[in-house]
């Protein structure tokens, strides 16, 4: 689970990192949950199609999501 509430700006490189994270988690049967995103971040997520990936859940209203395991929050992402 990734809380995006304090994220006010992002670009395509962050979206790519989220996609790569989703790929890693999918191998373990997990998903990426993006929570509390501000409207401009949601717009970017939708623009690049991140919200259409089956292993990515976008919820801007809540930081808790049913069925999400805490181990998903412990995965480290190496930024290229």
mmCIF file of the N, C-alpha and C atoms, coordinates in Angstrom:
data_MODEL
# 
_entry.id   MODEL 
# 
loop_
_atom_site.group_PDB 
_atom_site.id 
_atom_site.type_symbol 
_atom_site.label_atom_id 
_atom_site.label_alt_id 
_atom_site.label_comp_id 
_atom_site.label_asym_id 
_atom_site.label_entity_id 
_atom_site.label_seq_id 
_atom_site.pdbx_PDB_ins_code 
_atom_site.Cartn_x 
_atom_site.Cartn_y 
_atom_site.Cartn_z 
_atom_site.occupancy 
_atom_site.B_iso_or_equiv 
_atom_site.pdbx_formal_charge 
_atom_site.auth_seq_id 
_atom_site.auth_comp_id 
_atom_site.auth_asym_id 
_atom_site.auth_atom_id 
_atom_site.pdbx_PDB_model_num 
ATOM 1   N N  . UNK A 1 1  ? 0.846   -1.153  0.000   1.00 0.00 ? 1  UNK A N  1 
ATOM 2   C CA . UNK A 1 1  ? 0.000   0.000   0.000   1.00 0.00 ? 1  UNK A CA 1 
ATOM 3   C C  . UNK A 1 1  ? 0.902   1.230   0.000   1.00 0.00 ? 1  UNK A C  1 
ATOM 4   N N  . UNK A 1 2  ? 0.639   2.140   -0.919  1.00 0.00 ? 2  UNK A N  1 
ATOM 5   C CA . UNK A 1 2  ? 1.435   3.352   -1.025  1.00 0.00 ? 2  UNK A CA 1 
ATOM 6   C C  . UNK A 1 2  ? 0.505   4.542   -0.835  1.00 0.00 ? 2  UNK A C  1 
ATOM 7   N N  . UNK A 1 3  ? 0.748   5.300   0.224   1.00 0.00 ? 3  UNK A N  1 
ATOM 8   C CA . UNK A 1 3  ? -0.054  6.486   0.521   1.00 0.00 ? 3  UNK A CA 1 
ATOM 9   C C  . UNK A 1 3  ? 0.512   7.661   -0.267  1.00 0.00 ? 3  UNK A C  1 
ATOM 10  N N  . UNK A 1 4  ? -0.276  8.177   -1.199  1.00 0.00 ? 4  UNK A N  1 
ATOM 11  C CA . UNK A 1 4  ? 0.163   9.270   -2.061  1.00 0.00 ? 4  UNK A CA 1 
ATOM 12  C C  . UNK A 1 4  ? -0.366  10.628  -1.606  1.00 0.00 ? 4  UNK A C  1 
ATOM 13  N N  . UNK A 1 5  ? -0.886  10.716  -0.399  1.00 0.00 ? 5  UNK A N  1 
ATOM 14  C CA . UNK A 1 5  ? -1.544  11.942  0.053   1.00 0.00 ? 5  UNK A CA 1 
ATOM 15  C C  . UNK A 1 5  ? -0.641  13.165  0.049   1.00 0.00 ? 5  UNK A C  1 
ATOM 16  N N  . UNK A 1 6  ? 0.658   12.991  0.249   1.00 0.00 ? 6  UNK A N  1 
ATOM 17  C CA . UNK A 1 6  ? 1.563   14.140  0.275   1.00 0.00 ? 6  UNK A CA 1 
ATOM 18  C C  . UNK A 1 6  ? 2.270   14.363  -1.061  1.00 0.00 ? 6  UNK A C  1 
ATOM 19  N N  . UNK A 1 7  ? 1.988   13.523  -2.036  1.00 0.00 ? 7  UNK A N  1 
ATOM 20  C CA . UNK A 1 7  ? 2.600   13.668  -3.354  1.00 0.00 ? 7  UNK A CA 1 
ATOM 21  C C  . UNK A 1 7  ? 1.814   14.705  -4.151  1.00 0.00 ? 7  UNK A C  1 
ATOM 22  N N  . UNK A 1 8  ? 2.464   15.810  -4.506  1.00 0.00 ? 8  UNK A N  1 
ATOM 23  C CA . UNK A 1 8  ? 1.783   16.875  -5.247  1.00 0.00 ? 8  UNK A CA 1 
ATOM 24  C C  . UNK A 1 8  ? 2.219   16.943  -6.700  1.00 0.00 ? 8  UNK A C  1 
ATOM 25  N N  . UNK A 1 9  ? 3.331   16.282  -7.043  1.00 0.00 ? 9  UNK A N  1 
ATOM 26  C CA . UNK A 1 9  ? 3.838   16.302  -8.418  1.00 0.00 ? 9  UNK A CA 1 
ATOM 27  C C  . UNK A 1 9  ? 4.503   14.973  -8.713  1.00 0.00 ? 9  UNK A C  1 
ATOM 28  N N  . UNK A 1 10 ? 4.328   14.503  -9.922  1.00 0.00 ? 10 UNK A N  1 
ATOM 29  C CA . UNK A 1 10 ? 4.984   13.269  -10.362 1.00 0.00 ? 10 UNK A CA 1 
ATOM 30  C C  . UNK A 1 10 ? 5.120   13.322  -11.876 1.00 0.00 ? 10 UNK A C  1 
ATOM 31  N N  . UNK A 1 11 ? 6.000   12.477  -12.402 1.00 0.00 ? 11 UNK A N  1 
ATOM 32  C CA . UNK A 1 11 ? 6.144   12.379  -13.846 1.00 0.00 ? 11 UNK A CA 1 
ATOM 33  C C  . UNK A 1 11 ? 6.102   10.911  -14.257 1.00 0.00 ? 11 UNK A C  1 
ATOM 34  N N  . UNK A 1 12 ? 6.324   10.687  -15.534 1.00 0.00 ? 12 UNK A N  1 
ATOM 35  C CA . UNK A 1 12 ? 6.212   9.330   -16.069 1.00 0.00 ? 12 UNK A CA 1 
ATOM 36  C C  . UNK A 1 12 ? 7.213   8.363   -15.450 1.00 0.00 ? 12 UNK A C  1 
ATOM 37  N N  . UNK A 1 13 ? 8.352   8.856   -14.975 1.00 0.00 ? 13 UNK A N  1 
ATOM 38  C CA . UNK A 1 13 ? 9.337   7.940   -14.386 1.00 0.00 ? 13 UNK A CA 1 
ATOM 39  C C  . UNK A 1 13 ? 8.806   7.306   -13.103 1.00 0.00 ? 13 UNK A C  1 
ATOM 40  N N  . UNK A 1 14 ? 8.052   8.043   -12.318 1.00 0.00 ? 14 UNK A N  1 
ATOM 41  C CA . UNK A 1 14 ? 7.448   7.458   -11.116 1.00 0.00 ? 14 UNK A CA 1 
ATOM 42  C C  . UNK A 1 14 ? 6.383   6.437   -11.506 1.00 0.00 ? 14 UNK A C  1 
ATOM 43  N N  . UNK A 1 15 ? 5.612   6.738   -12.541 1.00 0.00 ? 15 UNK A N  1 
ATOM 44  C CA . UNK A 1 15 ? 4.595   5.799   -12.999 1.00 0.00 ? 15 UNK A CA 1 
ATOM 45  C C  . UNK A 1 15 ? 5.257   4.501   -13.477 1.00 0.00 ? 15 UNK A C  1 
ATOM 46  N N  . UNK A 1 16 ? 6.404   4.623   -14.132 1.00 0.00 ? 16 UNK A N  1 
ATOM 47  C CA . UNK A 1 16 ? 7.151   3.440   -14.561 1.00 0.00 ? 16 UNK A CA 1 
ATOM 48  C C  . UNK A 1 16 ? 7.623   2.633   -13.354 1.00 0.00 ? 16 UNK A C  1 
ATOM 49  N N  . UNK A 1 17 ? 8.078   3.321   -12.310 1.00 0.00 ? 17 UNK A N  1 
ATOM 50  C CA . UNK A 1 17 ? 8.478   2.623   -11.080 1.00 0.00 ? 17 UNK A CA 1 
ATOM 51  C C  . UNK A 1 17 ? 7.303   1.850   -10.487 1.00 0.00 ? 17 UNK A C  1 
ATOM 52  N N  . UNK A 1 18 ? 6.121   2.459   -10.481 1.00 0.00 ? 18 UNK A N  1 
ATOM 53  C CA . UNK A 1 18 ? 4.938   1.768   -9.970  1.00 0.00 ? 18 UNK A CA 1 
ATOM 54  C C  . UNK A 1 18 ? 4.621   0.540   -10.827 1.00 0.00 ? 18 UNK A C  1 
ATOM 55  N N  . UNK A 1 19 ? 4.768   0.664   -12.142 1.00 0.00 ? 19 UNK A N  1 
ATOM 56  C CA . UNK A 1 19 ? 4.520   -0.478  -13.029 1.00 0.00 ? 19 UNK A CA 1 
ATOM 57  C C  . UNK A 1 19 ? 5.515   -1.611  -12.766 1.00 0.00 ? 19 UNK A C  1 
ATOM 58  N N  . UNK A 1 20 ? 6.766   -1.265  -12.564 1.00 0.00 ? 20 UNK A N  1 
ATOM 59  C CA . UNK A 1 20 ? 7.785   -2.278  -12.272 1.00 0.00 ? 20 UNK A CA 1 
ATOM 60  C C  . UNK A 1 20 ? 7.516   -2.938  -10.920 1.00 0.00 ? 20 UNK A C  1 
ATOM 61  N N  . UNK A 1 21 ? 7.087   -2.152  -9.948  1.00 0.00 ? 21 UNK A N  1 
ATOM 62  C CA . UNK A 1 21 ? 6.723   -2.701  -8.646  1.00 0.00 ? 21 UNK A CA 1 
ATOM 63  C C  . UNK A 1 21 ? 5.567   -3.683  -8.793  1.00 0.00 ? 21 UNK A C  1 
ATOM 64  N N  . UNK A 1 22 ? 4.575   -3.325  -9.589  1.00 0.00 ? 22 UNK A N  1 
ATOM 65  C CA . UNK A 1 22 ? 3.433   -4.216  -9.815  1.00 0.00 ? 22 UNK A CA 1 
ATOM 66  C C  . UNK A 1 22 ? 3.893   -5.535  -10.421 1.00 0.00 ? 22 UNK A C  1 
ATOM 67  N N  . UNK A 1 23 ? 4.839   -5.470  -11.332 1.00 0.00 ? 23 UNK A N  1 
ATOM 68  C CA . UNK A 1 23 ? 5.365   -6.694  -11.958 1.00 0.00 ? 23 UNK A CA 1 
ATOM 69  C C  . UNK A 1 23 ? 6.040   -7.587  -10.920 1.00 0.00 ? 23 UNK A C  1 
ATOM 70  N N  . UNK A 1 24 ? 6.848   -6.979  -10.046 1.00 0.00 ? 24 UNK A N  1 
ATOM 71  C CA . UNK A 1 24 ? 7.529   -7.757  -8.996  1.00 0.00 ? 24 UNK A CA 1 
ATOM 72  C C  . UNK A 1 24 ? 6.533   -8.389  -8.033  1.00 0.00 ? 24 UNK A C  1 
ATOM 73  N N  . UNK A 1 25 ? 5.548   -7.614  -7.630  1.00 0.00 ? 25 UNK A N  1 
ATOM 74  C CA . UNK A 1 25 ? 4.571   -8.117  -6.669  1.00 0.00 ? 25 UNK A CA 1 
ATOM 75  C C  . UNK A 1 25 ? 3.686   -9.196  -7.276  1.00 0.00 ? 25 UNK A C  1 
ATOM 76  N N  . UNK A 1 26 ? 3.380   -9.068  -8.563  1.00 0.00 ? 26 UNK A N  1 
ATOM 77  C CA . UNK A 1 26 ? 2.542   -10.056 -9.236  1.00 0.00 ? 26 UNK A CA 1 
ATOM 78  C C  . UNK A 1 26 ? 3.154   -11.446 -9.122  1.00 0.00 ? 26 UNK A C  1 
ATOM 79  N N  . UNK A 1 27 ? 4.473   -11.522 -9.179  1.00 0.00 ? 27 UNK A N  1 
ATOM 80  C CA . UNK A 1 27 ? 5.165   -12.812 -9.058  1.00 0.00 ? 27 UNK A CA 1 
ATOM 81  C C  . UNK A 1 27 ? 4.905   -13.471 -7.706  1.00 0.00 ? 27 UNK A C  1 
ATOM 82  N N  . UNK A 1 28 ? 4.614   -12.654 -6.694  1.00 0.00 ? 28 UNK A N  1 
ATOM 83  C CA . UNK A 1 28 ? 4.314   -13.175 -5.358  1.00 0.00 ? 28 UNK A CA 1 
ATOM 84  C C  . UNK A 1 28 ? 2.816   -13.219 -5.076  1.00 0.00 ? 28 UNK A C  1 
ATOM 85  N N  . UNK A 1 29 ? 2.006   -12.963 -6.082  1.00 0.00 ? 29 UNK A N  1 
ATOM 86  C CA . UNK A 1 29 ? 0.562   -12.984 -5.911  1.00 0.00 ? 29 UNK A CA 1 
ATOM 87  C C  . UNK A 1 29 ? 0.014   -11.764 -5.204  1.00 0.00 ? 29 UNK A C  1 
ATOM 88  N N  . UNK A 1 30 ? 0.739   -10.656 -5.251  1.00 0.00 ? 30 UNK A N  1 
ATOM 89  C CA . UNK A 1 30 ? 0.323   -9.426  -4.579  1.00 0.00 ? 30 UNK A CA 1 
ATOM 90  C C  . UNK A 1 30 ? 0.005   -8.342  -5.598  1.00 0.00 ? 30 UNK A C  1 
ATOM 91  N N  . UNK A 1 31 ? -0.530  -7.236  -5.113  1.00 0.00 ? 31 UNK A N  1 
ATOM 92  C CA . UNK A 1 31 ? -0.876  -6.116  -5.979  1.00 0.00 ? 31 UNK A CA 1 
ATOM 93  C C  . UNK A 1 31 ? -0.368  -4.814  -5.369  1.00 0.00 ? 31 UNK A C  1 
ATOM 94  N N  . UNK A 1 32 ? -0.273  -3.787  -6.196  1.00 0.00 ? 32 UNK A N  1 
ATOM 95  C CA . UNK A 1 32 ? 0.092   -2.446  -5.737  1.00 0.00 ? 32 UNK A CA 1 
ATOM 96  C C  . UNK A 1 32 ? -1.204  -1.703  -5.435  1.00 0.00 ? 32 UNK A C  1 
ATOM 97  N N  . UNK A 1 33 ? -1.262  -1.064  -4.288  1.00 0.00 ? 33 UNK A N  1 
ATOM 98  C CA . UNK A 1 33 ? -2.408  -0.233  -3.933  1.00 0.00 ? 33 UNK A CA 1 
ATOM 99  C C  . UNK A 1 33 ? -1.928  1.199   -3.780  1.00 0.00 ? 33 UNK A C  1 
ATOM 100 N N  . UNK A 1 34 ? -2.463  2.082   -4.605  1.00 0.00 ? 34 UNK A N  1 
ATOM 101 C CA . UNK A 1 34 ? -2.131  3.502   -4.551  1.00 0.00 ? 34 UNK A CA 1 
ATOM 102 C C  . UNK A 1 34 ? -3.310  4.214   -3.908  1.00 0.00 ? 34 UNK A C  1 
ATOM 103 N N  . UNK A 1 35 ? -3.074  4.817   -2.747  1.00 0.00 ? 35 UNK A N  1 
ATOM 104 C CA . UNK A 1 35 ? -4.164  5.386   -1.959  1.00 0.00 ? 35 UNK A CA 1 
ATOM 105 C C  . UNK A 1 35 ? -3.992  6.885   -1.759  1.00 0.00 ? 35 UNK A C  1 
ATOM 106 N N  . UNK A 1 36 ? -5.101  7.571   -1.604  1.00 0.00 ? 36 UNK A N  1 
ATOM 107 C CA . UNK A 1 36 ? -5.151  8.985   -1.235  1.00 0.00 ? 36 UNK A CA 1 
ATOM 108 C C  . UNK A 1 36 ? -4.464  9.904   -2.235  1.00 0.00 ? 36 UNK A C  1 
ATOM 109 N N  . UNK A 1 37 ? -4.505  9.570   -3.505  1.00 0.00 ? 37 UNK A N  1 
ATOM 110 C CA . UNK A 1 37 ? -3.865  10.406  -4.523  1.00 0.00 ? 37 UNK A CA 1 
ATOM 111 C C  . UNK A 1 37 ? -4.661  11.687  -4.746  1.00 0.00 ? 37 UNK A C  1 
ATOM 112 N N  . UNK A 1 38 ? -3.942  12.787  -4.904  1.00 0.00 ? 38 UNK A N  1 
ATOM 113 C CA . UNK A 1 38 ? -4.566  14.065  -5.213  1.00 0.00 ? 38 UNK A CA 1 
ATOM 114 C C  . UNK A 1 38 ? -5.021  14.051  -6.673  1.00 0.00 ? 38 UNK A C  1 
ATOM 115 N N  . UNK A 1 39 ? -5.985  14.918  -7.027  1.00 0.00 ? 39 UNK A N  1 
ATOM 116 C CA . UNK A 1 39 ? -6.573  14.879  -8.377  1.00 0.00 ? 39 UNK A CA 1 
ATOM 117 C C  . UNK A 1 39 ? -5.556  14.929  -9.521  1.00 0.00 ? 39 UNK A C  1 
ATOM 118 N N  . UNK A 1 40 ? -4.520  15.739  -9.403  1.00 0.00 ? 40 UNK A N  1 
ATOM 119 C CA . UNK A 1 40 ? -3.543  15.834  -10.488 1.00 0.00 ? 40 UNK A CA 1 
ATOM 120 C C  . UNK A 1 40 ? -2.727  14.551  -10.623 1.00 0.00 ? 40 UNK A C  1 
ATOM 121 N N  . UNK A 1 41 ? -2.536  13.837  -9.520  1.00 0.00 ? 41 UNK A N  1 
ATOM 122 C CA . UNK A 1 41 ? -1.816  12.564  -9.569  1.00 0.00 ? 41 UNK A CA 1 
ATOM 123 C C  . UNK A 1 41 ? -2.715  11.486  -10.168 1.00 0.00 ? 41 UNK A C  1 
ATOM 124 N N  . UNK A 1 42 ? -3.988  11.492  -9.790  1.00 0.00 ? 42 UNK A N  1 
ATOM 125 C CA . UNK A 1 42 ? -4.942  10.546  -10.378 1.00 0.00 ? 42 UNK A CA 1 
ATOM 126 C C  . UNK A 1 42 ? -5.016  10.765  -11.888 1.00 0.00 ? 42 UNK A C  1 
ATOM 127 N N  . UNK A 1 43 ? -5.016  12.025  -12.317 1.00 0.00 ? 43 UNK A N  1 
ATOM 128 C CA . UNK A 1 43 ? -5.059  12.328  -13.751 1.00 0.00 ? 43 UNK A CA 1 
ATOM 129 C C  . UNK A 1 43 ? -3.848  11.730  -14.473 1.00 0.00 ? 43 UNK A C  1 
ATOM 130 N N  . UNK A 1 44 ? -2.671  11.827  -13.878 1.00 0.00 ? 44 UNK A N  1 
ATOM 131 C CA . UNK A 1 44 ? -1.465  11.253  -14.481 1.00 0.00 ? 44 UNK A CA 1 
ATOM 132 C C  . UNK A 1 44 ? -1.541  9.725   -14.500 1.00 0.00 ? 44 UNK A C  1 
ATOM 133 N N  . UNK A 1 45 ? -1.995  9.145   -13.402 1.00 0.00 ? 45 UNK A N  1 
ATOM 134 C CA . UNK A 1 45 ? -2.152  7.686   -13.326 1.00 0.00 ? 45 UNK A CA 1 
ATOM 135 C C  . UNK A 1 45 ? -3.069  7.202   -14.449 1.00 0.00 ? 45 UNK A C  1 
ATOM 136 N N  . UNK A 1 46 ? -4.170  7.919   -14.660 1.00 0.00 ? 46 UNK A N  1 
ATOM 137 C CA . UNK A 1 46 ? -5.114  7.547   -15.712 1.00 0.00 ? 46 UNK A CA 1 
ATOM 138 C C  . UNK A 1 46 ? -4.539  7.811   -17.102 1.00 0.00 ? 46 UNK A C  1 
ATOM 139 N N  . UNK A 1 47 ? -3.792  8.896   -17.260 1.00 0.00 ? 47 UNK A N  1 
ATOM 140 C CA . UNK A 1 47 ? -3.204  9.241   -18.550 1.00 0.00 ? 47 UNK A CA 1 
ATOM 141 C C  . UNK A 1 47 ? -2.240  8.165   -19.040 1.00 0.00 ? 47 UNK A C  1 
ATOM 142 N N  . UNK A 1 48 ? -1.414  7.651   -18.145 1.00 0.00 ? 48 UNK A N  1 
ATOM 143 C CA . UNK A 1 48 ? -0.439  6.628   -18.545 1.00 0.00 ? 48 UNK A CA 1 
ATOM 144 C C  . UNK A 1 48 ? -1.026  5.219   -18.509 1.00 0.00 ? 48 UNK A C  1 
ATOM 145 N N  . UNK A 1 49 ? -2.248  5.067   -18.023 1.00 0.00 ? 49 UNK A N  1 
ATOM 146 C CA . UNK A 1 49 ? -2.907  3.765   -18.022 1.00 0.00 ? 49 UNK A CA 1 
ATOM 147 C C  . UNK A 1 49 ? -2.558  2.869   -16.855 1.00 0.00 ? 49 UNK A C  1 
ATOM 148 N N  . UNK A 1 50 ? -1.920  3.422   -15.853 1.00 0.00 ? 50 UNK A N  1 
ATOM 149 C CA . UNK A 1 50 ? -1.532  2.620   -14.691 1.00 0.00 ? 50 UNK A CA 1 
ATOM 150 C C  . UNK A 1 50 ? -2.752  2.020   -14.003 1.00 0.00 ? 50 UNK A C  1 
ATOM 151 N N  . UNK A 1 51 ? -3.851  2.751   -13.998 1.00 0.00 ? 51 UNK A N  1 
ATOM 152 C CA . UNK A 1 51 ? -5.071  2.277   -13.342 1.00 0.00 ? 51 UNK A CA 1 
ATOM 153 C C  . UNK A 1 51 ? -5.724  1.111   -14.076 1.00 0.00 ? 51 UNK A C  1 
ATOM 154 N N  . UNK A 1 52 ? -5.321  0.854   -15.305 1.00 0.00 ? 52 UNK A N  1 
ATOM 155 C CA . UNK A 1 52 ? -5.905  -0.250  -16.073 1.00 0.00 ? 52 UNK A CA 1 
ATOM 156 C C  . UNK A 1 52 ? -5.135  -1.556  -15.936 1.00 0.00 ? 52 UNK A C  1 
ATOM 157 N N  . UNK A 1 53 ? -4.006  -1.528  -15.259 1.00 0.00 ? 53 UNK A N  1 
ATOM 158 C CA . UNK A 1 53 ? -3.248  -2.758  -15.039 1.00 0.00 ? 53 UNK A CA 1 
ATOM 159 C C  . UNK A 1 53 ? -3.961  -3.614  -14.000 1.00 0.00 ? 53 UNK A C  1 
ATOM 160 N N  . UNK A 1 54 ? -4.030  -4.926  -14.217 1.00 0.00 ? 54 UNK A N  1 
ATOM 161 C CA . UNK A 1 54 ? -4.783  -5.784  -13.297 1.00 0.00 ? 54 UNK A CA 1 
ATOM 162 C C  . UNK A 1 54 ? -4.197  -5.861  -11.889 1.00 0.00 ? 54 UNK A C  1 
ATOM 163 N N  . UNK A 1 55 ? -2.912  -5.594  -11.736 1.00 0.00 ? 55 UNK A N  1 
ATOM 164 C CA . UNK A 1 55 ? -2.278  -5.714  -10.426 1.00 0.00 ? 55 UNK A CA 1 
ATOM 165 C C  . UNK A 1 55 ? -2.079  -4.373  -9.736  1.00 0.00 ? 55 UNK A C  1 
ATOM 166 N N  . UNK A 1 56 ? -2.784  -3.352  -10.210 1.00 0.00 ? 56 UNK A N  1 
ATOM 167 C CA . UNK A 1 56 ? -2.688  -2.023  -9.602  1.00 0.00 ? 56 UNK A CA 1 
ATOM 168 C C  . UNK A 1 56 ? -4.085  -1.586  -9.194  1.00 0.00 ? 56 UNK A C  1 
ATOM 169 N N  . UNK A 1 57 ? -4.207  -1.210  -7.937  1.00 0.00 ? 57 UNK A N  1 
ATOM 170 C CA . UNK A 1 57 ? -5.478  -0.699  -7.420  1.00 0.00 ? 57 UNK A CA 1 
ATOM 171 C C  . UNK A 1 57 ? -5.276  0.760   -7.058  1.00 0.00 ? 57 UNK A C  1 
ATOM 172 N N  . UNK A 1 58 ? -6.168  1.610   -7.518  1.00 0.00 ? 58 UNK A N  1 
ATOM 173 C CA . UNK A 1 58 ? -6.076  3.034   -7.224  1.00 0.00 ? 58 UNK A CA 1 
ATOM 174 C C  . UNK A 1 58 ? -7.297  3.422   -6.409  1.00 0.00 ? 58 UNK A C  1 
ATOM 175 N N  . UNK A 1 59 ? -7.039  3.956   -5.223  1.00 0.00 ? 59 UNK A N  1 
ATOM 176 C CA . UNK A 1 59 ? -8.113  4.401   -4.346  1.00 0.00 ? 59 UNK A CA 1 
ATOM 177 C C  . UNK A 1 59 ? -7.669  5.706   -3.705  1.00 0.00 ? 59 UNK A C  1 
ATOM 178 N N  . UNK A 1 60 ? -8.248  6.804   -4.112  1.00 0.00 ? 60 UNK A N  1 
ATOM 179 C CA . UNK A 1 60 ? -7.806  8.090   -3.578  1.00 0.00 ? 60 UNK A CA 1 
ATOM 180 C C  . UNK A 1 60 ? -8.521  8.476   -2.291  1.00 0.00 ? 60 UNK A C  1 
ATOM 181 N N  . UNK A 1 61 ? -9.479  7.674   -1.853  1.00 0.00 ? 61 UNK A N  1 
ATOM 182 C CA . UNK A 1 61 ? -10.277 8.054   -0.696  1.00 0.00 ? 61 UNK A CA 1 
ATOM 183 C C  . UNK A 1 61 ? -9.834  7.418   0.613   1.00 0.00 ? 61 UNK A C  1 
ATOM 184 N N  . UNK A 1 62 ? -9.158  6.291   0.553   1.00 0.00 ? 62 UNK A N  1 
ATOM 185 C CA . UNK A 1 62 ? -8.862  5.580   1.796   1.00 0.00 ? 62 UNK A CA 1 
ATOM 186 C C  . UNK A 1 62 ? -7.477  4.954   1.776   1.00 0.00 ? 62 UNK A C  1 
ATOM 187 N N  . UNK A 1 63 ? -6.890  4.814   2.942   1.00 0.00 ? 63 UNK A N  1 
ATOM 188 C CA . UNK A 1 63 ? -5.563  4.199   3.039   1.00 0.00 ? 63 UNK A CA 1 
ATOM 189 C C  . UNK A 1 63 ? -5.652  2.730   3.410   1.00 0.00 ? 63 UNK A C  1 
ATOM 190 N N  . UNK A 1 64 ? -6.853  2.201   3.566   1.00 0.00 ? 64 UNK A N  1 
ATOM 191 C CA . UNK A 1 64 ? -7.006  0.783   3.885   1.00 0.00 ? 64 UNK A CA 1 
ATOM 192 C C  . UNK A 1 64 ? -7.770  0.112   2.759   1.00 0.00 ? 64 UNK A C  1 
ATOM 193 N N  . UNK A 1 65 ? -7.317  -1.027  2.352   1.00 0.00 ? 65 UNK A N  1 
ATOM 194 C CA . UNK A 1 65 ? -7.964  -1.746  1.267   1.00 0.00 ? 65 UNK A CA 1 
ATOM 195 C C  . UNK A 1 65 ? -8.123  -3.207  1.662   1.00 0.00 ? 65 UNK A C  1 
ATOM 196 N N  . UNK A 1 66 ? -9.339  -3.745  1.571   1.00 0.00 ? 66 UNK A N  1 
ATOM 197 C CA . UNK A 1 66 ? -9.564  -5.135  1.940   1.00 0.00 ? 66 UNK A CA 1 
ATOM 198 C C  . UNK A 1 66 ? -8.756  -6.094  1.074   1.00 0.00 ? 66 UNK A C  1 
ATOM 199 N N  . UNK A 1 67 ? -8.232  -7.118  1.704   1.00 0.00 ? 67 UNK A N  1 
ATOM 200 C CA . UNK A 1 67 ? -7.509  -8.143  0.975   1.00 0.00 ? 67 UNK A CA 1 
ATOM 201 C C  . UNK A 1 67 ? -6.066  -7.806  0.660   1.00 0.00 ? 67 UNK A C  1 
ATOM 202 N N  . UNK A 1 68 ? -5.597  -6.647  1.073   1.00 0.00 ? 68 UNK A N  1 
ATOM 203 C CA . UNK A 1 68 ? -4.219  -6.262  0.785   1.00 0.00 ? 68 UNK A CA 1 
ATOM 204 C C  . UNK A 1 68 ? -3.330  -6.708  1.930   1.00 0.00 ? 68 UNK A C  1 
ATOM 205 N N  . UNK A 1 69 ? -2.229  -7.347  1.608   1.00 0.00 ? 69 UNK A N  1 
ATOM 206 C CA . UNK A 1 69 ? -1.328  -7.831  2.643   1.00 0.00 ? 69 UNK A CA 1 
ATOM 207 C C  . UNK A 1 69 ? -0.280  -6.783  2.981   1.00 0.00 ? 69 UNK A C  1 
ATOM 208 N N  . UNK A 1 70 ? 0.129   -6.683  4.235   1.00 0.00 ? 70 UNK A N  1 
ATOM 209 C CA . UNK A 1 70 ? 1.132   -5.704  4.635   1.00 0.00 ? 70 UNK A CA 1 
ATOM 210 C C  . UNK A 1 70 ? 2.471   -5.894  3.946   1.00 0.00 ? 70 UNK A C  1 
ATOM 211 N N  . UNK A 1 71 ? 2.780   -7.102  3.488   1.00 0.00 ? 71 UNK A N  1 
ATOM 212 C CA . UNK A 1 71 ? 4.075   -7.320  2.850   1.00 0.00 ? 71 UNK A CA 1 
ATOM 213 C C  . UNK A 1 71 ? 4.236   -6.482  1.590   1.00 0.00 ? 71 UNK A C  1 
ATOM 214 N N  . UNK A 1 72 ? 3.148   -6.087  0.966   1.00 0.00 ? 72 UNK A N  1 
ATOM 215 C CA . UNK A 1 72 ? 3.240   -5.260  -0.233  1.00 0.00 ? 72 UNK A CA 1 
ATOM 216 C C  . UNK A 1 72 ? 3.870   -3.912  0.074   1.00 0.00 ? 72 UNK A C  1 
ATOM 217 N N  . UNK A 1 73 ? 3.698   -3.425  1.279   1.00 0.00 ? 73 UNK A N  1 
ATOM 218 C CA . UNK A 1 73 ? 4.253   -2.127  1.653   1.00 0.00 ? 73 UNK A CA 1 
ATOM 219 C C  . UNK A 1 73 ? 5.744   -2.207  1.950   1.00 0.00 ? 73 UNK A C  1 
ATOM 220 N N  . UNK A 1 74 ? 6.292   -3.410  2.103   1.00 0.00 ? 74 UNK A N  1 
ATOM 221 C CA . UNK A 1 74 ? 7.696   -3.551  2.475   1.00 0.00 ? 74 UNK A CA 1 
ATOM 222 C C  . UNK A 1 74 ? 8.630   -3.751  1.282   1.00 0.00 ? 74 UNK A C  1 
ATOM 223 N N  . UNK A 1 75 ? 8.079   -3.801  0.091   1.00 0.00 ? 75 UNK A N  1 
ATOM 224 C CA . UNK A 1 75 ? 8.913   -4.022  -1.085  1.00 0.00 ? 75 UNK A CA 1 
ATOM 225 C C  . UNK A 1 75 ? 9.668   -2.743  -1.415  1.00 0.00 ? 75 UNK A C  1 
ATOM 226 N N  . UNK A 1 76 ? 10.970  -2.867  -1.623  1.00 0.00 ? 76 UNK A N  1 
ATOM 227 C CA . UNK A 1 76 ? 11.789  -1.706  -1.977  1.00 0.00 ? 76 UNK A CA 1 
ATOM 228 C C  . UNK A 1 76 ? 11.847  -1.572  -3.492  1.00 0.00 ? 76 UNK A C  1 
ATOM 229 N N  . UNK A 1 77 ? 11.753  -0.355  -3.950  1.00 0.00 ? 77 UNK A N  1 
ATOM 230 C CA . UNK A 1 77 ? 11.841  -0.083  -5.375  1.00 0.00 ? 77 UNK A CA 1 
ATOM 231 C C  . UNK A 1 77 ? 13.135  0.664   -5.632  1.00 0.00 ? 77 UNK A C  1 
ATOM 232 N N  . UNK A 1 78 ? 13.947  0.141   -6.523  1.00 0.00 ? 78 UNK A N  1 
ATOM 233 C CA . UNK A 1 78 ? 15.188  0.827   -6.905  1.00 0.00 ? 78 UNK A CA 1 
ATOM 234 C C  . UNK A 1 78 ? 14.864  1.768   -8.049  1.00 0.00 ? 78 UNK A C  1 
ATOM 235 N N  . UNK A 1 79 ? 15.074  3.047   -7.833  1.00 0.00 ? 79 UNK A N  1 
ATOM 236 C CA . UNK A 1 79 ? 14.793  4.043   -8.866  1.00 0.00 ? 79 UNK A CA 1 
ATOM 237 C C  . UNK A 1 79 ? 15.965  4.102   -9.827  1.00 0.00 ? 79 UNK A C  1 
ATOM 238 N N  . UNK A 1 80 ? 15.676  3.895   -11.082 1.00 0.00 ? 80 UNK A N  1 
ATOM 239 C CA . UNK A 1 80 ? 16.738  3.868   -12.106 1.00 0.00 ? 80 UNK A CA 1 
ATOM 240 C C  . UNK A 1 80 ? 17.286  5.248   -12.383 1.00 0.00 ? 80 UNK A C  1 
# 
